[in-house]
Every structure is written in structure tokens, then in C-alpha cells.
């Protein structure tokens, strides 16, 4: 009888530990964007087009495009280097690269090719790619930009 009672106590403790671990895992995974999209080396155009059409946001995406316009930095709050990319599909995206957390790309020019890995946010003009940098608090997927063989994160 005594062994049966011990087994029951250990089983309840074990289930409690499993439940706590499950909740911790769920909370950890819930902090990241909803999806991870775009295979390495792919343009991700079709996925970004679908995200635009469905007005989706919080999507971790990978893609590339040609710079069609350089914009002034956004210096309100966290500073962001901004430029507009045209994907091969023709869709344009605003890239907002946090230069308080990642190096500025000094040598950008219209016509340059840039690869990105970041979070897509829908807007009527095509969308915004941000989180193209590391997260110093480790709560978000790290992103990056690649230009002329150099990675900025």
C-alpha cells in the first residue's frame, strides 16, 4: 500500500512537471512570428504576394530584390535606414533596418541587389520588412540583410 501511494505521488509530480514544461515551451514558441517562410536562396516572391493579398503580418520571410528608391533615415525613436525594394514579381516593399541595433549599409545605391531575412508586416503599399537585425533580448528571431557579399545583422 505504501509503494502504491508513493507511485501515485511521483506520478502526480511527474505530470505537473510535464505540464509546466509544456506551458514553458508554448510560451517560448509564442514569442516568435507566426510563420517562417522562404527557403534559403529563394526569392520568396510568391509567398510575399500571398501574404500581401491576404493582408497577413508577423511573417518571418526571406527574399531579395533590387533597390528602386533610397529614403531618408527614420530618426523618430529607434533609428532605421529605409529603402524600397522591387521583387522579381514587381511588388515593392519598404525595408526598415534598425541602425541602432545593426550596422548601417553605407554603400547602398539605386539598382543594387539586397537579400533579406526579416518580419513582413502588411500595408496597402506592399508591406514592410523589419527585424533585419539581432534581438539583444533574445525574444525574436534574428534577421539580416546581405549586400555585396556582406551580411548586416
Kinemage of the C-alpha trace (Angstrom):
@kinemage 1
@onewidth
@group {chain A} dominant
@subgroup {mainchain}
@vectorlist {calphas} color= white
{ca unk a 1} P 0.000 0.000 0.000
{ca unk a 2} L 2.826 2.365 0.894
{ca unk a 3} L 4.555 1.790 -2.506
{ca unk a 4} L 1.298 2.397 -4.350
{ca unk a 5} L 0.887 5.748 -2.544
{ca unk a 6} L 4.467 6.753 -3.420
{ca unk a 7} L 3.905 5.819 -7.050
{ca unk a 8} L 0.744 7.945 -7.098
{ca unk a 9} L 2.623 10.952 -5.635
{ca unk a 10} L 5.513 10.579 -8.088
{ca unk a 11} L 3.083 10.245 -10.997
{ca unk a 12} L 1.269 13.453 -9.991
{ca unk a 13} L 4.582 15.292 -9.612
{ca unk a 14} L 5.721 13.955 -12.975
{ca unk a 15} L 2.539 15.109 -14.660
{ca unk a 16} L 2.883 18.529 -13.039
{ca unk a 17} L 6.449 18.848 -14.291
{ca unk a 18} L 5.394 17.783 -17.796
{ca unk a 19} L 2.572 20.334 -17.749
{ca unk a 20} L 4.952 23.106 -16.641
{ca unk a 21} L 7.464 22.193 -19.345
{ca unk a 22} L 4.716 22.131 -21.970
{ca unk a 23} L 3.487 25.592 -20.931
{ca unk a 24} L 7.031 26.965 -20.915
{ca unk a 25} L 7.650 25.554 -24.395
{ca unk a 26} L 4.374 27.038 -25.656
{ca unk a 27} L 5.182 30.457 -24.178
{ca unk a 28} L 8.691 30.354 -25.694
{ca unk a 29} L 7.405 29.485 -29.175
{ca unk a 30} L 4.589 32.030 -28.968
{ca unk a 31} L 7.127 34.880 -28.831
{ca unk a 32} L 8.285 34.306 -32.401
{ca unk a 33} L 6.499 35.372 -35.580
{ca unk a 34} L 3.682 33.128 -36.744
{ca unk a 35} L 5.487 31.561 -39.681
{ca unk a 36} L 8.923 31.110 -41.156
{ca unk a 37} L 8.679 31.488 -44.903
{ca unk a 38} L 11.033 31.272 -47.848
{ca unk a 39} L 13.654 28.637 -48.366
{ca unk a 40} L 17.264 29.758 -48.240
{ca unk a 41} L 18.233 31.110 -51.633
{ca unk a 42} L 14.641 31.520 -52.823
{ca unk a 43} L 13.134 34.879 -53.625
{ca unk a 44} L 10.037 34.233 -51.547
{ca unk a 45} L 8.053 36.300 -54.089
{ca unk a 46} L 5.027 34.015 -54.296
{ca unk a 47} L 4.785 33.754 -50.520
{ca unk a 48} L 5.081 37.515 -50.099
{ca unk a 49} L 2.478 38.033 -52.818
{ca unk a 50} L 0.086 35.707 -50.995
{ca unk a 51} L 0.798 37.485 -47.686
{ca unk a 52} L 0.017 40.826 -49.348
{ca unk a 53} L -3.228 39.580 -50.896
{ca unk a 54} L -4.366 38.057 -47.587
{ca unk a 55} L -3.238 41.100 -45.546
{ca unk a 56} L -1.038 38.936 -43.350
{ca unk a 57} L 1.533 40.257 -40.915
{ca unk a 58} L 4.048 38.875 -38.431
{ca unk a 59} L 5.537 36.515 -41.023
{ca unk a 60} L 9.236 35.683 -40.918
{ca unk a 61} L 10.301 35.792 -44.572
{ca unk a 62} L 13.366 35.514 -46.744
{ca unk a 63} L 13.694 37.127 -50.132
{ca unk a 64} L 15.602 39.507 -52.337
{ca unk a 65} L 15.096 42.453 -54.604
{ca unk a 66} L 16.516 45.472 -56.369
{ca unk a 67} L 16.661 48.841 -54.654
{ca unk a 68} L 14.393 51.232 -56.537
{ca unk a 69} L 14.467 54.117 -54.063
{ca unk a 70} L 16.633 55.226 -51.148
{ca unk a 71} L 14.715 57.063 -48.429
{ca unk a 72} L 15.865 59.334 -45.622
{ca unk a 73} L 16.540 57.619 -42.325
{ca unk a 74} L 13.681 57.482 -39.853
{ca unk a 75} L 15.129 59.101 -36.720
{ca unk a 76} L 11.981 59.039 -34.572
{ca unk a 77} L 12.563 56.583 -31.721
{ca unk a 78} L 14.856 53.773 -32.868
{ca unk a 79} L 16.726 54.904 -35.970
{ca unk a 80} L 16.027 52.984 -39.205
{ca unk a 81} L 17.762 53.021 -42.570
{ca unk a 82} L 14.965 52.851 -45.160
{ca unk a 83} L 14.779 51.872 -48.799
{ca unk a 84} L 12.304 50.376 -51.239
{ca unk a 85} L 12.986 47.040 -52.925
{ca unk a 86} L 11.295 45.688 -56.036
{ca unk a 87} L 10.886 41.925 -56.031
{ca unk a 88} L 11.059 39.965 -59.288
{ca unk a 89} L 7.248 39.779 -59.148
{ca unk a 90} L 7.133 43.587 -59.421
{ca unk a 91} L 5.802 44.037 -55.878
{ca unk a 92} L 7.618 46.682 -53.862
{ca unk a 93} L 8.489 46.519 -50.156
{ca unk a 94} L 9.766 49.069 -47.704
{ca unk a 95} L 12.782 47.813 -45.770
{ca unk a 96} L 13.221 49.416 -42.341
{ca unk a 97} L 16.625 48.346 -40.984
{ca unk a 98} L 17.255 49.278 -37.333
{ca unk a 99} L 20.634 51.021 -37.278
{ca unk a 100} L 20.644 51.338 -33.507
{ca unk a 101} L 20.963 47.535 -33.314
{ca unk a 102} L 22.729 46.676 -36.580
{ca unk a 103} L 25.329 48.341 -38.806
{ca unk a 104} L 24.154 50.773 -41.451
{ca unk a 105} L 24.755 49.721 -45.051
{ca unk a 106} L 26.882 52.660 -46.146
{ca unk a 107} L 27.282 51.885 -49.826
{ca unk a 108} L 23.660 51.404 -50.944
{ca unk a 109} L 22.690 52.679 -54.373
{ca unk a 110} L 19.597 52.513 -56.535
{ca unk a 111} L 19.857 49.388 -58.683
{ca unk a 112} L 21.745 47.384 -56.044
{ca unk a 113} L 20.552 43.895 -55.180
{ca unk a 114} L 19.750 43.144 -51.500
{ca unk a 115} L 18.772 39.882 -49.820
{ca unk a 116} L 16.757 39.977 -46.617
{ca unk a 117} L 15.524 37.832 -43.768
{ca unk a 118} L 13.063 39.617 -41.512
{ca unk a 119} L 9.483 40.048 -40.460
{ca unk a 120} L 6.825 41.062 -43.002
{ca unk a 121} L 4.091 43.495 -41.994
{ca unk a 122} L 1.251 44.170 -44.421
{ca unk a 123} L 0.331 47.646 -45.616
{ca unk a 124} L -1.521 48.956 -48.682
{ca unk a 125} L 1.699 49.900 -50.470
{ca unk a 126} L 3.128 46.371 -50.487
{ca unk a 127} L 4.374 45.826 -46.968
{ca unk a 128} L 7.331 46.451 -44.700
{ca unk a 129} L 10.254 44.199 -43.861
{ca unk a 130} L 11.706 44.861 -40.426
{ca unk a 131} L 13.528 42.894 -37.686
{ca unk a 132} L 16.500 42.660 -40.066
{ca unk a 133} L 18.836 42.542 -37.077
{ca unk a 134} L 19.552 40.502 -33.965
{ca unk a 135} L 17.369 40.839 -30.875
{ca unk a 136} L 19.629 41.770 -27.939
{ca unk a 137} L 16.994 40.363 -25.542
{ca unk a 138} L 16.778 37.059 -27.439
{ca unk a 139} L 12.982 37.105 -27.733
{ca unk a 140} L 12.675 37.410 -31.512
{ca unk a 141} L 14.134 35.565 -34.457
{ca unk a 142} L 17.290 37.310 -35.668
{ca unk a 143} L 17.141 38.768 -39.147
{ca unk a 144} L 19.711 40.128 -41.586
{ca unk a 145} L 20.383 41.984 -44.810
{ca unk a 146} L 23.001 40.963 -47.397
{ca unk a 147} L 24.554 43.453 -49.781
{ca unk a 148} L 27.628 42.936 -51.995
{ca unk a 149} L 28.566 39.727 -50.157
{ca unk a 150} L 28.412 41.272 -46.680
{ca unk a 151} L 25.810 40.375 -44.034
{ca unk a 152} L 24.384 43.088 -41.783
{ca unk a 153} L 22.691 41.952 -38.586
